[in-house]
Amino acid sequence: MEKVMHIGPHFTDERGDITNVFEGEIQHVALITSKAGTVRANHYHKNIYQYIYLISGELETYCCDIKHPEKVQKLRVLPGDLINTPPMTVHAQKFLKDSVFLALSTFKRSNKRYEDDTIAFKIIEGYINPELQQGNR
């Protein structure tokens, strides 16, 4: 299942803050904007670990283990929160406000590796990427 943790400043002085958003091995980082009322994801990854760091806005994240799609977890995410999504976890985000976030993953997006590891699977109503292999629901 997904975990959400708030990341506060590690260091603050008169110049501002330093916030250590993530430590670990990452192969890809994307800066993504989403409009209020839209949905992203509705999929799972076979091998990829994915992280979302919300910079601004607000969203609800929904997830379930692929083996138990009936047990859906819903979490509220605010700026400064980091979502940790392990492989085989179906996930989707519904944006409550216009939002900006960083999406970090352990696979590069080149050579279709990301798409080959990503399976569409509807957990909530909303967008499904038609280019992804479709999972069962």
C-alpha positions as CSV (number, residue, x, y, z in Angstrom):
1,M,0.0,0.0,0.0
2,E,1.0,3.6,-0.4
3,K,2.6,5.6,2.5
4,V,2.4,9.4,2.8
5,M,4.8,11.3,5.0
6,H,5.2,15.0,5.4
7,I,8.7,16.3,4.6
8,G,9.5,19.5,6.6
9,P,12.6,21.7,6.3
10,H,15.8,20.0,7.3
11,F,17.6,23.4,7.8
12,T,16.3,26.9,8.1
13,D,18.2,30.2,8.5
14,E,17.7,33.8,7.4
15,R,18.3,32.9,3.8
16,G,15.4,30.3,3.7
17,D,14.9,26.6,4.0
18,I,16.5,23.4,2.8
19,T,14.1,20.5,2.5
20,N,15.6,17.1,1.7
21,V,12.8,15.7,-0.4
22,F,14.2,12.2,-1.3
23,E,17.2,10.0,-0.7
24,G,17.6,6.8,-2.8
25,E,18.2,5.7,-6.4
26,I,16.0,7.4,-9.0
27,Q,16.2,7.0,-12.8
28,H,13.6,9.6,-13.7
29,V,12.1,12.8,-12.4
30,A,9.2,14.7,-13.9
31,L,7.6,18.0,-12.9
32,I,3.9,17.6,-13.5
33,T,1.0,20.1,-13.3
34,S,-2.6,18.9,-12.8
35,K,-5.8,20.9,-12.9
36,A,-8.5,20.7,-10.1
37,G,-11.0,17.9,-10.8
38,T,-8.6,15.8,-13.0
39,V,-7.4,12.2,-12.4
40,R,-4.0,10.7,-13.1
41,A,-2.6,7.2,-13.0
42,N,-5.3,4.5,-12.6
43,H,-2.5,2.0,-13.1
44,Y,0.1,-0.1,-11.4
45,H,3.8,-0.9,-12.0
46,K,5.2,-4.4,-12.0
47,N,8.7,-3.4,-10.9
48,I,8.9,0.4,-10.5
49,Y,8.9,2.2,-7.2
50,Q,7.3,5.6,-7.7
51,Y,7.3,8.6,-5.4
52,I,5.2,11.8,-5.7
53,Y,6.3,15.0,-3.9
54,L,3.5,17.6,-3.8
55,I,4.8,21.1,-4.3
56,S,1.5,22.9,-4.3
57,G,-2.2,22.2,-4.5
58,E,-4.1,19.3,-2.9
59,L,-5.0,15.8,-3.9
60,E,-6.5,12.5,-2.8
61,T,-4.5,9.4,-3.6
62,Y,-6.3,6.0,-3.9
63,C,-4.5,2.7,-3.8
64,C,-4.9,-1.0,-3.4
65,D,-2.7,-4.1,-3.6
66,I,-3.3,-5.7,-7.0
67,K,-4.2,-9.0,-5.2
68,H,-6.9,-7.2,-3.2
69,P,-8.6,-4.6,-5.5
70,E,-11.6,-4.5,-3.2
71,K,-9.6,-3.0,-0.4
72,V,-9.1,0.6,-1.5
73,Q,-7.2,3.1,0.7
74,K,-7.8,6.8,0.3
75,L,-5.3,9.4,1.7
76,R,-5.3,13.2,1.6
77,V,-2.1,14.8,0.3
78,L,-1.0,18.3,1.0
79,P,2.1,20.4,-0.1
80,G,5.3,19.0,1.4
81,D,3.9,15.4,1.5
82,L,5.7,12.5,-0.2
83,I,3.8,9.5,-1.5
84,N,5.7,6.2,-1.7
85,T,4.1,3.7,-4.1
86,P,5.7,0.2,-4.3
87,P,5.4,-2.1,-7.2
88,M,2.1,-4.1,-7.7
89,T,0.2,-1.2,-6.0
90,V,-2.7,0.1,-8.0
91,H,-2.8,3.9,-7.6
92,A,-4.7,7.0,-8.8
93,Q,-4.7,10.6,-7.8
94,K,-7.7,12.9,-7.9
95,F,-6.7,16.6,-7.8
96,L,-8.8,18.7,-5.5
97,K,-6.9,21.9,-6.4
98,D,-4.6,23.0,-9.3
99,S,-1.4,21.2,-8.3
100,V,2.3,20.9,-9.1
101,F,4.3,17.8,-8.1
102,L,7.5,15.9,-8.8
103,A,7.1,12.3,-9.9
104,L,10.2,10.2,-9.2
105,S,10.7,6.6,-10.4
106,T,13.2,3.9,-10.4
107,F,13.0,3.3,-14.2
108,K,14.0,5.5,-17.0
109,R,11.2,6.5,-19.4
110,S,13.4,6.0,-22.5
111,N,13.0,2.9,-24.7
112,K,9.4,2.3,-23.5
113,R,10.7,0.6,-20.3
114,Y,8.3,2.6,-18.2
115,E,5.3,1.9,-20.4
116,D,6.1,-1.8,-20.6
117,D,6.2,-2.0,-16.8
118,T,2.9,0.0,-16.3
119,I,-0.5,-1.7,-16.5
120,A,-3.7,0.4,-16.7
121,F,-6.2,-0.6,-14.0
122,K,-9.1,1.6,-13.0
123,I,-9.3,2.1,-9.2
124,I,-11.4,5.3,-9.5
125,E,-13.5,7.0,-12.2
126,G,-11.4,9.1,-14.5
127,Y,-8.7,9.0,-17.1
128,I,-7.2,5.7,-18.3
129,N,-4.2,5.8,-20.6
130,P,-5.3,4.0,-23.8
131,E,-1.7,3.3,-24.8
132,L,-1.0,1.1,-21.7
133,Q,-1.7,-2.6,-21.5
134,Q,-5.1,-3.1,-19.8
135,G,-5.3,-5.0,-16.5
136,N,-8.5,-6.7,-15.3
137,R,-11.1,-5.1,-13.1
